[in-house]
Amino acid sequence: MHKSLVILNNNKSLATNMLGDVGSKWLDRLHQHVAKDLRSKGWSQTEIASMLGSTQSTISRHLQKPTIRLNASADEAMIDSWSSELSQALSAIGAQADVVRQRLIIELQFTGNQTLRFDKTLTGLDLDSGQMESALLRRLEWAIGRLDVKRIEHIIPAVGMNIASCTKGARNNERVASFPGRIAVVNGKLRHHETPAFGVSKHLASILIQAHTMNEAKTSIINLKPEITDEKVNVGKVKDICDQLGYSFATCKKGKLVGSHSKIDIILDEGGYGWEPSLYILAHNPLELIDRTHLIAGQFGGVTNEN
């Protein structure tokens, strides 16, 4: 079990502060004070970094920088008091103690006496294979819920699209999860008829497995429609977008990747007789895939934000 104690517990009355720059500054000030207190008690920078789940260089900067200022003096007093209590407790426990679990607590209080509270336990344990597959299916459900149809509708294929994700080291379709059938736009909303499952995709799974075999970090994929200019795929546009975003570009012909690649972000299939052109985006996980999809859709002239 890794011993680090990642301090993530926060309570704040305004969601905008909690989720924005202010919340980040709270944690920075807390880490800074804890680091300085533990250093004064004889802990090494490496020991402090290990306990706080940070790096030695970050702890060094915390020790050298002036105290981080917060917008509210009441918040400063609260953070300083908490850091003092925490450093004293950690000092008593000792630098060699192992953390066996952590709790993530976030509470947001809104006007109208409405409160959102999330209280989760982090154990540092790996999921077993069955749990990993269940978690992957949930991530696909979360991912499709985050797709903004207004931002991507101009690049959704006429026959529909799909999202697929695989477990690490996948080499066959049975380890690739996706939505049965296709995801389509109905009355301005993305619709899918069934929940995601393993082994239900052939074509998209095949592309993902080929890419994952070459670049194991990429485990998620979506198929989209490339820009067509004068009845031809605008290859130059795709390459320009890859250059602007720093993405690696690859091609495939009728579902077969061309060449060998150590890194793959975008795959373009220009299609052919009886074969529809396709643009494939790859990512490390389903949620990152959605962010990349929105970003690339904007590069193709779609809506670039949610407003």
C-alpha positions in Angstrom: 0.0 0.0 0.0 1.4 3.4 -0.9 1.8 5.5 2.2 0.9 9.0 0.8 -1.9 11.0 2.4 -3.5 13.1 -0.3 -5.4 15.9 1.4 -8.6 16.6 -0.4 -11.2 17.3 2.3 -12.9 20.7 1.7 -16.0 22.5 2.8 -17.2 25.8 1.4 -20.4 27.7 1.1 -20.1 28.7 -2.6 -19.7 26.1 -5.3 -18.0 28.6 -7.6 -15.2 29.1 -5.0 -15.0 25.4 -4.1 -14.6 24.3 -7.7 -12.4 27.1 -8.9 -9.2 28.9 -8.2 -10.0 29.5 -4.5 -10.4 25.8 -3.7 -7.0 25.2 -5.3 -5.4 27.9 -3.2 -6.9 26.4 0.0 -5.1 23.1 -0.7 -1.8 24.9 -1.6 -1.8 26.9 1.6 -2.7 23.8 3.6 0.1 21.8 2.0 2.5 24.7 2.4 1.9 25.1 6.1 1.9 21.3 6.8 5.2 21.1 4.9 6.8 23.9 6.9 5.6 22.5 10.2 6.9 19.0 9.5 10.2 20.4 8.2 10.7 22.3 11.4 10.0 19.0 13.3 12.9 17.3 11.5 11.2 15.6 8.6 13.1 15.5 5.3 11.5 17.0 2.1 11.3 13.4 0.7 9.4 12.2 3.7 7.0 15.1 3.6 6.4 14.6 -0.2 5.8 10.9 0.4 3.2 11.6 3.1 1.4 14.4 1.2 1.4 12.5 -2.1 3.5 15.2 -3.7 7.1 15.5 -5.1 10.3 16.7 -3.4 10.6 19.6 -5.8 7.0 20.8 -5.0 7.7 20.6 -1.3 10.9 22.6 -1.8 8.9 25.3 -3.6 6.3 25.3 -0.8 9.1 25.8 1.8 10.7 28.7 -0.1 7.7 30.6 -1.2 5.9 33.2 1.0 2.7 32.1 2.5 -0.1 31.8 -0.1 -2.8 34.4 0.5 -6.5 33.7 0.4 -9.2 36.2 -0.4 -10.9 35.8 3.0 -9.1 36.1 6.3 -11.6 33.7 7.9 -10.5 31.0 5.4 -6.9 31.7 6.2 -7.5 31.2 9.9 -9.4 28.0 9.3 -6.7 26.6 7.0 -3.9 27.6 9.3 -5.6 26.0 12.3 -6.3 22.8 10.4 -2.7 22.6 9.1 -1.3 23.0 12.6 -3.6 20.1 13.9 -2.7 18.0 11.0 1.1 18.5 11.2 1.1 17.8 14.9 -0.9 14.5 14.4 1.4 13.4 11.5 4.5 14.2 13.6 3.1 12.0 16.4 2.3 9.2 14.0 5.7 9.4 12.3 7.1 9.6 8.8 7.3 5.8 8.3 3.6 5.1 9.0 1.5 3.7 6.1 -1.8 5.1 5.1 -4.3 2.3 4.6 -7.2 4.4 3.4 -8.2 8.0 2.7 -11.6 9.8 2.5 -12.6 12.3 -0.1 -15.2 14.7 1.3 -16.7 17.6 -0.7 -19.7 19.6 0.5 -21.3 22.4 -1.4 -24.0 24.5 0.1 -26.2 26.6 -2.2 -28.8 29.3 -1.7 -32.2 27.9 -0.8 -30.7 25.6 1.9 -29.6 23.1 -0.7 -26.5 21.0 0.0 -24.5 18.5 -2.0 -22.2 16.2 -0.1 -19.9 13.5 -1.5 -18.1 11.3 1.0 -15.9 8.6 -0.6 -13.3 6.3 0.8 -10.1 5.8 -1.2 -8.2 2.6 -0.4 -5.3 2.5 -2.9 -6.3 -1.1 -3.9 -6.6 -2.3 -7.4 -9.9 -3.7 -8.7 -10.1 -7.3 -9.7 -10.9 -8.2 -13.3 -14.7 -8.3 -12.8 -14.8 -5.0 -10.9 -12.6 -3.4 -13.6 -15.0 -4.4 -16.3 -18.0 -3.1 -14.3 -16.2 0.2 -13.7 -15.4 0.5 -17.4 -19.1 0.0 -18.4 -20.1 2.7 -15.9 -17.5 5.1 -17.4 -18.9 4.6 -20.8 -22.4 5.5 -19.5 -21.0 8.6 -17.8 -19.1 9.5 -21.0 -22.1 9.3 -23.3 -24.0 11.5 -20.8 -21.3 14.2 -21.2 -21.3 14.4 -25.0 -22.9 17.6 -26.1 -24.8 17.0 -29.3 -24.8 20.7 -30.3 -21.0 20.7 -30.3 -20.6 17.5 -32.4 -23.7 17.1 -34.5 -21.8 18.4 -37.7 -19.4 15.4 -37.5 -21.8 12.6 -36.5 -21.9 10.0 -39.2 -25.2 9.6 -41.0 -25.3 5.9 -39.9 -24.6 6.9 -36.3 -21.5 6.6 -34.1 -20.3 4.6 -31.2 -17.8 4.7 -28.3 -15.7 1.8 -27.3 -13.2 1.2 -24.5 -11.0 -1.8 -23.7 -9.4 -3.3 -20.7 -5.6 -3.0 -20.5 -3.8 -5.5 -22.8 -7.0 -6.3 -24.8 -6.3 -8.4 -27.9 -9.8 -9.5 -28.9 -13.3 -8.1 -29.2 -14.5 -9.8 -26.0 -12.4 -7.4 -24.0 -13.8 -4.3 -25.7 -17.0 -2.6 -24.4 -19.3 -0.4 -26.5 -22.9 0.3 -27.1 -24.9 -2.3 -29.0 -26.0 -0.8 -32.3 -25.3 2.8 -32.9 -25.7 6.1 -31.1 -27.8 8.5 -33.1 -29.4 12.0 -32.8 -33.1 11.9 -32.2 -35.0 15.2 -31.6 -31.8 16.9 -30.9 -30.6 14.4 -28.3 -28.2 11.5 -28.4 -30.0 8.2 -28.1 -28.8 4.6 -27.6 -31.2 1.7 -27.2 -29.2 -0.5 -24.9 -26.5 -0.2 -22.2 -22.9 -0.8 -23.0 -21.6 -4.3 -23.0 -18.5 -6.3 -23.9 -18.1 -8.1 -27.2 -20.9 -6.3 -29.0 -18.7 -4.3 -31.5 -16.6 -5.7 -34.3 -15.4 -2.9 -36.6 -14.8 -0.2 -33.9 -13.3 -2.9 -31.6 -11.0 -4.0 -34.3 -9.6 -0.5 -34.8 -9.2 0.0 -31.1 -7.4 -3.3 -30.6 -5.0 -2.5 -33.4 -4.2 1.0 -31.9 -4.0 -0.4 -28.4 -1.5 -3.0 -29.5 0.8 -0.3 -30.8 0.0 2.3 -28.1 -1.2 0.6 -24.9 -2.0 3.8 -23.2 -4.9 4.4 -25.6 -7.9 2.4 -24.5 -10.9 4.4 -25.8 -12.2 5.4 -29.3 -15.0 7.1 -31.0 -15.9 7.1 -34.7 -16.9 10.4 -36.4 -17.3 11.9 -39.9 -14.3 13.6 -41.4 -14.8 16.9 -43.4 -15.6 16.3 -47.0 -14.4 18.9 -49.6 -15.3 18.5 -53.3 -16.5 15.0 -52.6 -13.1 14.0 -51.1 -12.0 13.7 -47.5 -10.1 16.8 -46.5 -6.9 15.1 -45.3 -5.0 18.4 -45.0 -7.6 19.7 -42.5 -7.2 16.7 -40.3 -3.4 16.9 -40.4 -3.5 20.7 -39.6 -5.7 20.0 -36.6 -3.3 17.3 -35.4 -0.4 19.8 -35.8 -2.2 22.5 -33.9 -3.2 20.2 -31.0 0.0 18.2 -30.9 -1.7 14.9 -31.8 -0.2 12.0 -33.6 -1.8 11.2 -36.9 -2.2 7.8 -38.5 -4.2 6.3 -41.4 -6.0 3.1 -42.0 -7.5 1.5 -45.2 -10.8 -0.2 -44.9 -10.3 -0.8 -41.2 -6.6 -1.8 -41.3 -4.0 0.5 -39.7 -1.2 1.5 -42.1 2.3 1.2 -40.7 3.5 1.0 -37.1 3.1 3.8 -34.5 4.3 4.2 -31.0 1.8 6.9 -30.4 -1.7 7.3 -31.9 -4.3 10.0 -31.3 -6.2 10.4 -34.6 -6.8 7.8 -37.2 -8.3 8.7 -40.6 -9.8 6.2 -43.0 -10.5 7.9 -46.4 -12.9 5.1 -47.3 -13.5 3.7 -50.7 -16.0 1.8 -52.8 -18.6 0.5 -50.3 -16.6 1.8 -47.4 -17.6 4.9 -45.5 -14.8 7.5 -44.6 -14.2 7.7 -40.9 -12.3 9.8 -38.4 -11.3 8.0 -35.2 -10.3 9.8 -32.0 -8.4 7.9 -29.3 -7.8 8.7 -25.7 -6.6 7.2 -22.4 -10.1 6.7 -21.0 -13.8 7.4 -22.0 -14.0 10.7 -20.2 -10.9 12.1 -21.7 -12.3 10.9 -25.1 -15.3 13.2 -24.7 -13.1 16.2 -24.0 -11.0 15.4 -27.0 -14.1 15.0 -29.2 -15.5 18.3 -28.1 -12.1 20.0 -28.8 -11.7 18.5 -32.2 -15.3 19.1 -33.2 -14.6 22.8 -32.5 -11.7 22.7 -34.8 -14.0 21.5 -37.6 -16.1 24.6 -37.2 -18.7 23.4 -34.6 -19.8 25.1 -31.4 -16.7 25.5 -29.2 -18.4 25.9 -25.8 -21.6 25.0 -24.0 -23.1 28.5 -24.0 
